[in-house]
Amino acid sequence: MTTTTQTTTNQINAVSEASRFALGVGITSVSLFGLWACACMVSAIMNNGIVEVVKGLLGAIA
C-alpha cells in the first residue's frame, strides 16, 4: 500500500505585506482628515455664512 502526500510551501514577502499595510493605513488616515476638514468647513459656513468664510479664507491666503 502506498500513500501519496503533497506538500506546498507558502512564502510570504514581508516587505510587500508591510508596504501594503502602510499604504492602507495612510489612505485611511488621509480619508479621515479630509472628512474632518469638510465637516469643519460646513460648520464654519453654517455659523458665519458663506461670505464671512470666503473673506476669512482670502485673508488667510493673502
C-alpha positions in Angstrom: 0.0 0.0 0.0 1.4 3.4 -1.0 0.4 6.8 0.2 0.9 9.9 -1.8 1.4 13.1 0.1 1.6 16.5 -1.4 3.3 19.4 0.4 3.1 23.0 -0.5 5.2 25.9 0.7 3.8 29.4 1.0 6.4 32.1 1.0 5.4 35.5 2.4 7.1 38.6 1.1 7.3 40.6 4.3 8.3 43.8 2.6 5.3 43.7 0.3 2.9 42.9 3.1 4.3 45.7 5.3 4.1 48.1 2.3 0.5 47.2 1.6 -0.4 47.6 5.3 1.3 51.1 5.4 -0.5 52.1 2.3 -3.8 51.1 3.8 -3.2 53.0 7.0 -2.1 56.1 5.0 -5.2 56.1 2.8 -7.5 55.6 5.8 -5.9 58.4 7.8 -5.9 60.8 4.8 -9.6 60.0 4.2 -10.4 60.7 7.9 -8.6 64.0 7.8 -10.4 65.0 4.6 -13.8 64.1 6.1 -12.9 66.1 9.2 -11.9 69.1 7.1 -15.2 69.0 5.2 -17.1 68.8 8.5 -15.2 71.9 9.8 -15.9 73.8 6.6 -19.6 73.0 6.7 -19.7 74.1 10.4 -17.9 77.4 9.6 -20.3 78.1 6.8 -23.4 77.3 9.0 -22.1 79.5 11.8 -20.7 82.5 9.9 -22.2 82.4 6.4 -20.5 81.8 3.1 -19.4 85.5 2.7 -17.5 85.6 6.0 -15.9 82.3 5.4 -14.7 83.4 1.9 -13.4 86.7 3.4 -11.5 84.7 6.1 -10.0 82.3 3.5 -8.9 85.2 1.3 -7.4 87.0 4.4 -5.5 83.9 5.4 -4.1 83.4 1.9 -3.1 87.0 1.3 
